[in-house]
Amino acid sequence: MAGQGRRTETPGNPYLRGLFAPVREEVDARDLEVTGRIPAGLDGRFLRNGPNPLNIEEPAAYHWFQGPGMVHGVRLRDGRAEDIRWLEVEPCFVFHPMNAYEDGPGLLTVHLVRYDRLFAARDSHGPDEVPPRLVRWTVDLVAATVREDGLDERAVEFPRIDPRRETGAHRYGYGVLEPEGGYAGDRARRHLLSPTEPAPGLSQVGVGIVKFDLERGRSETHPFHPDGDVGEAVFVPRAGGSGEDDGWLLTYVFDPDRGATDLVVLAAQDVGGEPVARVHLPVRVPVGFHGNWVPDASAVDGMASPSAI
C-alpha cells in the first residue's frame, strides 16, 4: 500500500473532505492479514491510481482531476497478500503506456508517453507546457533504479502495439503524431484558463500516424490533412500472419474536404504508403480517445496464436 487511512481534511471543498481527503504518509506493509482464502492461481498485482491532493495552492478551486496523485497496490502470490516494491522516478505524468516486459534477470523495459507535468496550478502553462514524448524506462530491480531514455522528440500520444505482443518483448510501436507543440499547446492553456471562451484552433488531436522501430531507432510517418484530425491507430493482425507488423492499422480520420470522417486502413509494413482502403462515413466522428478491434469468430480462428509468433 502507498497510503494509510488517517485523513487530512480541508473545509469548504467536497473533494478535499471525508473519503476524498488526502493521506499524508506512504506505507509499506508485508504479510497483510487475509480473511477467507485467496484463490489458487490468483497471482499478480492489483493497482489503482487516484488523486491525493496535498499542498493545494487554491483549495476552494480544486477539482478531483487536478493536483498530485498516488498509486495503491497489493501483490497477491501463493495465497498471500503483500506490498508491492516501489521505485522512484523523476516526477511526471503518464496517461498511456505502450508496453512493459521482462528484459533479462532483474530488468524490466517499459515504453510510455511522458508529460513533464499535467493539470498543474491554474497559472501554469496547461497540459502541453512540454508536449508528450515517447520514452523508455529501464527498471533495474537489483540496483533499484529507473533509467529514462528519450526515443523521439516529436509530440505523440495514444501508443499501441500488436496486441499479441502485450507484456512481451516487441519491436514495433504505433502512435498518433500531434500538431506541433502538442495536441493543443497554448490553445489548451488559454481554454483551461477561460473555459467559457474556447480558444481558436482547439479542434484536433492528431495530424498523422507514426510507426516506431524500437529495435533500430527508426520511424515511419503517414501524414494526413493538416486541417483534419487523426485518432488512435489500432493494430489488427492479418489472418494467418505471424510477423509482428504483418497486419493493418485502423483509425478514424476526419476529411475537411468532405466534412466527414473516413475509417482508414494502413498496411502496418508500409505505414508511409497510400492507404489500403478508406471507408467514407456519411458523418463526422467527434474527436475522441480509444478504440479496439473485435474480430468475427471465423477471423479469430485464422489468426496466429502468440505461441506461434
C-alpha positions in Angstrom: 0.0 0.0 0.0 1.2 3.5 -0.7 -1.0 5.4 1.8 -2.8 4.8 5.1 -6.2 5.7 6.5 -5.8 8.9 8.5 -7.4 11.8 6.6 -6.3 15.4 6.4 -9.5 17.4 5.8 -9.9 20.9 4.2 -13.3 22.5 4.9 -15.3 24.1 2.1 -14.4 21.8 -0.9 -16.1 18.4 -1.1 -13.2 16.9 -3.0 -10.9 17.6 0.0 -13.2 16.3 2.7 -14.4 12.9 4.0 -13.3 9.9 2.0 -11.9 12.3 -0.7 -9.4 13.8 1.8 -5.7 13.0 1.0 -3.4 10.9 3.1 0.0 12.2 4.1 2.1 9.1 4.7 3.3 6.3 2.4 3.2 2.8 4.0 4.9 -0.4 3.1 3.3 -3.4 4.7 4.3 -7.1 4.5 2.2 -10.3 5.0 -1.1 -8.5 5.2 -3.9 -10.1 7.1 -6.4 -12.0 5.0 -10.0 -13.1 5.8 -11.1 -16.1 3.9 -8.7 -17.7 1.3 -7.2 -16.1 -1.7 -8.0 -18.4 -4.7 -5.2 -20.6 -6.1 -3.7 -19.1 -9.2 -4.7 -15.6 -8.4 -1.1 -14.3 -8.6 -0.4 -10.8 -9.6 -0.8 -7.2 -8.6 -3.8 -5.0 -8.1 -3.0 -1.4 -8.8 -5.2 1.7 -8.6 -4.2 5.2 -9.4 -6.1 8.1 -7.9 -5.9 11.7 -6.5 -4.0 12.6 -3.4 -4.2 16.4 -3.4 -1.5 17.6 -0.9 -0.4 21.2 -0.6 -3.0 22.6 -3.0 -2.5 26.3 -3.6 -6.1 27.2 -4.1 -8.2 24.6 -2.1 -11.5 26.3 -3.0 -10.8 25.9 -6.7 -9.5 22.3 -6.5 -11.1 19.7 -8.7 -10.9 15.9 -8.4 -8.8 15.6 -11.6 -6.1 18.2 -10.6 -3.1 18.1 -8.3 -0.9 15.2 -7.1 -1.9 11.6 -7.2 -1.0 8.3 -5.5 -0.9 4.7 -6.6 -2.0 2.0 -4.2 -1.1 -1.6 -4.8 -1.3 -5.1 -3.3 0.6 -8.1 -4.5 -1.1 -11.5 -4.4 1.1 -14.5 -4.6 0.9 -18.1 -3.4 -2.3 -17.4 -1.4 -0.6 -14.4 0.5 -1.1 -10.7 0.2 1.9 -8.4 0.4 3.1 -5.0 -0.5 4.5 -4.1 -4.0 8.0 -2.9 -4.4 8.1 0.8 -5.3 11.0 2.6 -7.2 11.3 6.4 -7.6 11.3 8.2 -10.9 11.5 11.9 -11.8 8.1 13.4 -11.2 6.0 13.3 -14.4 2.5 12.4 -15.7 1.7 9.4 -17.8 -1.7 8.7 -19.5 -0.7 5.8 -21.7 2.0 3.1 -21.6 2.8 1.4 -24.8 4.0 -1.9 -23.3 6.1 -3.4 -20.5 8.0 -6.7 -20.3 10.8 -8.6 -18.5 14.1 -8.0 -20.4 16.5 -10.3 -18.6 17.2 -11.2 -15.0 16.1 -8.3 -12.7 15.4 -6.0 -15.7 12.1 -4.5 -17.0 11.6 -2.4 -20.1 8.7 0.0 -20.2 7.8 2.2 -23.2 5.4 5.0 -22.5 4.4 8.6 -23.4 5.6 11.0 -20.7 4.4 14.5 -19.8 6.7 16.7 -17.6 3.5 18.0 -15.9 -0.2 18.0 -16.4 -3.2 19.5 -14.7 -0.9 21.7 -12.6 -1.9 25.0 -10.9 -4.3 27.3 -12.9 -1.5 29.8 -13.6 0.7 27.1 -15.2 1.1 26.5 -18.9 -1.5 23.8 -19.0 -1.3 20.2 -20.3 1.2 20.9 -23.0 3.8 23.0 -21.2 6.2 20.4 -22.6 4.5 18.2 -25.2 4.3 14.5 -24.6 7.3 12.4 -25.7 7.8 8.7 -26.2 10.4 7.4 -23.7 11.8 4.1 -22.5 12.2 3.3 -18.8 14.8 0.6 -17.9 14.0 -0.7 -14.5 16.8 -2.4 -12.7 15.3 -4.4 -9.8 18.8 -5.3 -8.4 20.1 -1.7 -8.3 16.6 -0.3 -7.5 17.0 2.3 -10.3 14.9 3.5 -13.2 16.8 5.0 -16.2 14.9 7.1 -18.7 15.9 7.4 -22.4 14.0 9.7 -24.8 13.1 7.9 -28.1 11.6 10.7 -30.2 11.4 14.5 -29.9 8.0 14.8 -31.6 4.8 15.2 -29.7 3.0 11.8 -29.8 0.2 10.1 -27.9 -2.1 7.1 -27.8 0.7 4.4 -28.2 -0.3 0.9 -29.3 1.4 -2.3 -30.3 0.4 -5.7 -31.8 -1.9 -7.0 -29.0 -0.3 -10.4 -29.3 2.9 -8.9 -28.0 1.5 -7.2 -24.9 3.6 -7.9 -21.8 6.3 -9.5 -24.0 9.2 -8.2 -26.0 8.2 -6.1 -29.0 10.0 -4.3 -31.8 7.3 -2.1 -33.3 5.0 0.5 -31.7 2.5 3.0 -33.2 1.3 6.4 -32.1 -0.6 9.5 -33.1 1.5 12.4 -34.3 0.2 15.5 -32.7 0.2 19.1 -34.1 3.4 21.0 -33.5 3.6 21.9 -29.8 1.2 19.1 -28.7 -2.5 18.3 -29.4 -3.5 21.8 -28.1 -0.4 23.5 -26.7 -1.0 27.2 -25.8 -4.6 26.9 -27.1 -5.4 24.4 -24.4 -3.8 26.6 -21.8 -6.0 29.5 -22.7 -9.1 27.3 -22.8 -8.4 26.0 -19.3 -8.0 29.5 -18.0 -11.2 30.7 -19.7 -13.3 27.6 -20.4 -16.3 29.8 -21.3 -14.3 31.3 -24.2 -12.9 28.4 -26.2 -9.5 29.2 -27.8 -9.4 29.3 -31.6 -7.8 26.2 -33.1 -8.6 23.8 -30.2 -10.0 21.3 -32.6 -7.8 18.3 -33.3 -5.8 15.6 -31.6 -3.6 14.3 -34.4 -2.2 15.0 -37.8 -0.6 11.7 -38.6 0.3 8.1 -37.6 3.9 7.1 -36.6 5.4 3.6 -36.7 8.4 3.2 -34.4 11.1 0.6 -34.9 12.3 0.5 -31.3 15.0 -2.0 -32.2 16.7 0.1 -34.8 15.7 3.5 -33.6 13.8 4.4 -36.7 10.3 5.6 -37.5 7.9 6.0 -40.4 5.1 8.5 -40.6 1.9 8.8 -42.5 0.7 12.4 -42.5 -2.9 13.3 -43.1 -4.6 16.7 -43.9 -3.2 19.3 -41.5 -6.7 20.7 -41.0 -8.2 17.3 -40.3 -7.9 15.0 -37.3 -6.5 11.6 -36.7 -7.5 9.2 -33.9 -5.7 6.3 -32.2 -4.5 3.6 -34.6 -5.4 0.0 -33.7 -3.3 -2.8 -35.0 -5.1 -5.8 -36.5 -3.1 -8.9 -37.3 -3.5 -10.4 -40.7 -5.3 -13.8 -40.6 -2.6 -16.4 -40.8 0.2 -13.9 -40.4 2.9 -14.3 -37.7 5.1 -11.3 -38.2 4.8 -8.6 -35.6 3.9 -5.9 -38.2 2.0 -8.3 -40.5 -1.3 -6.6 -40.4 -3.1 -3.3 -40.7 -3.7 -0.1 -38.7 -7.2 1.1 -38.5 -8.1 4.7 -37.4 -10.7 7.4 -37.9 -9.6 10.3 -39.9 -11.6 13.5 -40.4 -11.5 14.7 -44.0 -12.1 18.5 -44.1 -12.7 18.5 -47.8 -15.7 16.2 -47.3 -16.7 17.5 -43.9 -17.0 13.9 -42.7 -14.8 11.0 -41.3 -13.2 8.1 -43.0 -12.2 4.8 -41.5 -8.7 4.5 -42.9 -6.8 1.2 -43.3 -3.0 1.4 -43.5 -0.6 -1.5 -44.1 1.5 -1.8 -41.0 4.5 -2.8 -43.1 4.2 0.3 -45.2 2.8 3.0 -43.0 4.1 5.8 -45.2 2.4 4.4 -48.3 -1.1 5.0 -49.6 -3.9 3.7 -47.5 -5.1 0.2 -48.4 -8.7 1.4 -48.1 -10.8 4.4 -46.9 -14.3 3.8 -45.8 -16.3 7.0 -46.2 -18.7 7.6 -43.4 -21.6 10.0 -44.1 -21.0 11.9 -40.8 -18.2 13.4 -38.7 -17.0 11.3 -35.8 -16.2 13.7 -32.9 -12.6 13.9 -31.5 -12.2 11.0 -29.0 -9.9 8.6 -27.4 -9.5 4.8 -27.5 -10.8 2.1 -29.8 -10.4 -1.7 -30.3 -10.9 -4.3 -32.9 -13.4 -7.1 -32.3 -12.9 -9.8 -34.8 -15.6 -12.2 -36.0 -15.2 -15.8 -34.7 -14.0 -17.0 -38.1 -11.3 -14.4 -38.2 -10.1 -15.4 -34.7 -9.7 -19.0 -35.9 -7.4 -17.8 -38.7 -5.1 -15.7 -36.6 -1.7 -17.0 -35.4 -1.6 -17.7 -31.7 1.0 -15.9 -29.5 2.9 -19.2 -29.2 3.4 -19.2 -33.0 5.0 -15.7 -33.1 
